[in-house]
């Protein structure tokens, strides 16, 4: 992060992750496996964002922790589906998305570890 840069809000970051995944999937070769795996990664990446919004609106500490654990699970799942996609010519974009999914997994793991 550059000096003076404001850290990105995690809700915004998860939203942008889901949005970037959708844009990435649109650019992939049209194959049966990419269609199926693309649907899965779209769902899991969107679930990261949606569950983080839910965590912020949690009714209890237990509910918050459950939602954060789901975020972590869905971020891990996103990594799996991203890895399975045939991304001919889009390797750099996939690498960036895989890195972001890993960072999100680590962030959610840190939150869980701090709260348990």
PyMOL commands that set and color helices and strands:
alter all, ss='L'
color gray80, all
select helices_A, chain A and resi 10-26+32-56+61-84+91-115
alter helices_A, ss='H'
color red, helices_A
deselect
rebuild
show_as cartoon
